[in-house]
Amino acid sequence: MTRIVVIDNHGQFTHLEGRALRDLGVDTDIVDNTTPPEEIDADGLVLSGGPDMDRIGRCAEYLKMDVPVLGICLGLQVIATELGGSVGEGDYGGYADVTVEVLDEDDPLIGSLAPETRVWASHADEVKELPDGFTHTATSDVCGIEAMSNADEGLYGVQWHPEVAHTAEGEEVFENFIDICSQ
């Protein structure tokens, strides 16, 4: 059975990420972001959302674990900044219902979604510049980089929250990540 560990960055929806994975039949634990990487046994990791970059614990170390990683909101921003991209203040701030345009239909994480899909996202901060080796996979009218991936390295990120009911195809995002982790 595939085992995916959710790294808790103290976000308000972290428990929903674990629940979504468990509901899809995945062996899942939620661990604090200060947990030493050597204590984590997983086929994949989810870096949860959270309040700010000052509370990301050991997330940079988790990116070196040689397992696929899905960054959600703050988790996406952690991947971007730790690997040479940049993050800045969003123009639109708080949570909102947003239409996202999928730019890469071949992307293993989000390529199977509808060309335009409704999501629930926070845009207080957002990725402004991709790290080297990443593909820009989704955009919206309120955020240029809604998603990115580096499939060769198994690193994926979305600005939105696939774990909440307001996101139309959130379950499919998790199903695709499970498939990535099962390979």
N, C-alpha and C positions, 0 to 999 in steps of 0.2 A: 504494500500500500504506500502511495506517495505521502511524504511527510513535509508539510510546509509550516514554517515557524513565522509568526507575526511578531515583528519587533515593535514594541510599544514606545512610541515617541510622545506619549501623553496626549494624544488626540481624543476628541470626543466620540469618534466613531470606531476606534480600534477594536472594541468588543464585537462590533458588527462584521468586521473583516474576518475575525476568527469564526464567527457564526456562519458566515457565507461559505467559507471553506469547509467547515464541518458538515453543513447541509448538503454539500456536493460530494461527501464521502471521503474527505481528506483527513488524515491524522494531523491535527493542528494543536499547537500550543501558542500562547501569547507570553512573551518574555520581555522583561524590562530592557531598555536600550543600553544598560550598563553591564549586561551579562557578557562574560568573556566568550569570544567566538569559539574557543575550544570546548566550551560546554554546550554548544548548540549542534545537535545532530539533525540535519534537514536535507531534503532534496531541493528545496527552494526557500526563499525568504520574501516576506512582504515588509517593506519599511513603511510603517503607518504614517498618517498625517500627524500633526502636532502644532503647538502654538508658535514655536520659533526655532531658528537655527542655533540658539544658545543652549538648547536642551536636547541635542542629538546623540549624546552619549558616545557609544563606540560604533556608530553607523559607518564611519569611514573604514573601520576594520572589517565589517561584515561584507563590504564590497569586494574583499580579497579572498572570500571563502570558496571560490570556484563552484558556486551553485547559482542558478538563475535568481535574479532579484527583480521584484516589482515594487517600484516606489510610487506611493499614492500621496498626492499633494505635497506636503513637506518632504516625504520620501523621494519624490521626483526631484525636488530642489536640492536635496542632499546629494543625490547621484550627480546632478549637473555641476554643483560647486566643487565637489570632491574630485571630479575628473576634468576640471579645467573650463567648464562653462561658467555662466554668470546668472545671478538671480537679482531681481530688483522689485521695487514696489509696483504693484499692479495699478492700472488706471481706474479700475472699477471696484476694488475693495471686496467686501464680504461675500457671503454665500448667495448664489443665484442659480436659477434654472437657465441653462445655456444650450444652444444648438452647436454641436461640434461637427466639423467636417473632417472625415477620415481622408488622409492624403495618400496613404500607401496601402492598397488592397492586398498586398503580399506580406504585410507585417504579421508575424505570428501571433501577436497579442491582440491587435485591434482591427486587422485587415478584414476579418469576417463580419464586422459590424456593418450596419446600413451606412451608405455614403454620408448621410447626415443623421445624427442621433442626439437625443436630448439627455443631458447629464446635469448633475448637481455639483457645483464647484465653488471653491473659494478662490478669489483672485486678489487677496491682500498682498501676496508676493507671488511672483511667477518667474519662470525661466526666461531670460532675455537673450541668452546666447548658448547654443548647443556645445557640448564638449566634442572634441575631435572624435571621429568614428561613429557618431550618432546620426540617425536619420530623423528628420522632422516628420512625424506620422499623423498629427491632427492639429487643427487650428479652429479658432472661432472669431466672432466679431469683437469679443472682449479680451481675448488673449491669443497672441501670435503662436505660442508654442503650448498647445494643450496636451501633447504627448510626444514622446521621443523613444527611440529604441536603438540598441546596438545588439542585434540578434547574434552576431558572432561571439560576443562576450556574455550573452544571456542577461543583458541589463535592459530593463523596460521601465517607463514611467508615464503616469497620467496625472494631470492637474486635478481631475475630477475624482469623485468618490463613487466607485462602482458598487460599494457595499450598501448604499442607501436606496430605499424604494423609489426615490425621485429619479434615479438614473435608469433609463429605459433598458439598456442592454448590459447592465452591470454583471449579472450572473454569467453572461457569455465571456466577459473579460476574465473572470476568475476561471471559468472552464478552460479557456485558451491558456491561461498561465499554468493550470494544472497539467495540461498536455505538454507544455514546454518543460516542466519539471519532471515529467514522466519519461522523457526521451533519454 
